Amino acid sequence: MPRTILFNKPFDVLSQFTDKGTEGTSRRTLSEFIDLPGVYAAGRLDRDSEGLLVLTDDGGLQQKIAHPRNKWPKTYWVQVEGIPSDAALDLLRKGVELKDGRTRPAEVSRMEEPAALWPRVPPIRVRKSVPDCWLKITISEGRNRQVRRMTAAIGHPTLRLIRYAVGPWTLDGLLPGTWNDAPPHRIPPAPKTAAPKARRPRRKPRPSK
């Protein structure tokens, strides 16, 4: 039976089992927390981000989650610098222009600091003279550092980023650095692409009389 697990990745941990970085450095990896043969991360979560990482030994599921064309929704708790206006949040909802093109429309709402939030180690750097707030952002694409670039584009840099949900799965009940088996869920199928229309054969011209 294929196995899928949910892991709450702490800050400053790579989303891989080995460190292929600069020789002589020692960065924390998944192998510090997970000792299961054959499972690999489905998609990425940056080293300086926290939260839900799905790992599986099912190659088909891994492809469904990771490939952008499948549009799996991913929800983030995002602490940003400053208090975004309604107009700024509407920009995220409509799609913002980044260097690699306009983003798809996102679901965005203000939220209170999560009740079950754990302290980050090390803590974020805040400026006492500048307020901050939390946003809940759901996107259906996975560009590099996308959420951080989106909030920066509206003038509110991200201070802390926690992935709360991937598709049907959430962080609920998971402390940082812990994992459990994913509860069974119906896996959404990949969206169908329209079949190309068959071309009609050209009629041969009639011979002139």
N, C-alpha and C positions, 0 to 999 in steps of 0.2 A: 504493500500500500504506500502511495506517495505520502510524504510528510511535509507539513507546512507549519512553521512556528512564527510567533510574534515576539519581537524583542524591543525593549525600551532602551535605545542606544543613548548612553551618556554623552555629554559634551566632551570634545577632544578625543574621540575614538573613531578610527577609520571604519568604513563600512565594508571591510574585507578582512580575510583571515591572516594575511601576511602583509608586511610592510615592504613595499618596493621603492621606498624613497631613497634619499641620499644615504650612501654608505656611512655607517658610524652613528646615525641617528637611531633613536628608539622610540617609536610612536605606538600608542595603544591600539590594539586591533580586536576583532571579534573573538579571536582565539582565547582571549583572557576570560571570556564569559560563556562561550558556547563550545561544547565538546561533542558535536554530532557529525559523523562522517556524511559527506555527500550533499549537505545543504549549502545553498549560496544565496546571497542577497538578491532579491528581485527589485531592481532599481537601486538608486543611490541616495544617500543622505549625507550631506557634507560633514566634514570633521567638526566644524564649529556649530552644527545644528544638533538638536536632540530629538528623541521621540521614536515613533513607531517605524520599525524596519521589519519587513516580511522576508523570511528566508524559506526556501523550499528545495526539495530534490526533484521536483516536477518541472522539467524543462519547458513544457507547454504553458504551465501557469506562470512561470518566470517570464516568459516572452509576453504573455497577455498583460501582466502588470507593468513591465518595464517599457514596452514599445509605445511611443507617443501616439501612434495611429489608433490605439485601442481606447484612448481617452478615459482611462481609469481616474475617477475623482480622488484627490488627495487634499485633506483638510489640515490646516496649520493654525496653531495659536501663535500669534506674532505680537511681541512687545516692540512698539515703535517709539521713537523720540518725537515729542510734541503731540498735539491733539489734532488729528486730521479733520478738516471741514467736511461737510456733506458733499460739497462739490469735488473735493479730492477723492473721496471714496467712490463717487460716481465714475470718476476716470478709471479706477480699477475695475469697476463693474462693466464698463463698456470696452475695456482693453486699452492698454497704454503702449506707446511707441518706445521700443528698446532698440539697441544697436542691431539686434538680429531680427527685427521686425515687430509688428504689433502683436500683443498677447491676445489670446482668446478671452472673452468676457469671464470674469471671476465672480464668485459669490462672496460678498464682503459684508461683515456686520461688526459693530462694536461689541465688546464683551467685558465683563468684570474679570479681574485676575482669577485664573482657574483655582477652584477651591482645593483641589488635591495637588497643587503645584509644589514641587520639591525645590530646595535651594540649588542653584547652579554652583559648581566648583570649577574654576573660580567664579565669583559673582560678576555680574556685568558692571561696566563703568557707567555711572550716571552723573549728570550735571544737576546739582541742586537747584540751579536757576531755571532749568528746563523741565517741564512736566513730561510724563510719558503715559501711554495707554496701551490696551490690548485690543487686537483685532482677531477675528476669526475669518480666515481666507480659504476658500476652496477653489482649486484650479484643476484643469483636466489636461494639462500638458506638463512636460518635465524638462524645461531648458535649464542650463547650468545656472545655479544660484538665482533662479527666477524670482522667487518671492522677495528676496532681498533687493533685487534690482527694481522690482515693481514699486516697493515702498519708497525706495530712493528716488524714483522717477516722479513721485508726487511730493517730494520734499520732506519725507519722514523716514530717516534711516532705521533699519531694523536693529534692535538691541539684543533680542533673544528670539530664537525660532525653534518651535517645538512642533513636530508632525504628530497630529492627534489621530488621524484616520487615513487608511488606504483602502479604497473600495468599501467592502462591508465590515472591515475590521477596525478596532479602535484600541487606544492605550488603556482603556478602563481596567483597573485591577493590576496593572504592571508597574512595579517600582523601577527606578533607573537601574540598569545592569541586570535585570531579570527577564526571563522569557517563559512562555508556555505554548502548548500546542494550540493552533488556531482552531476555533470552533467551526463546525461544518457550516458552510454557506453555499448557496447556489452561485457559481462563478459566472459573472456576466459574459456572454459570448462576444467575440470581436465583432465590431460593426461590419455589416455586409457592404461590399462595394458593388456599384451597379455594373452589370455585365455590358461590355461594349455592344452597340447595336450592329447587327449583321448588315453588311453592305449588300444592296441589291445588285445582281449582275447587270452589267451594261448591255443594253440591246445592241445587237449588230445592226449597222446601217443597212437599209434595204437597197438592193442594187438598182441603179437608175434604169428606167426603161428606154 
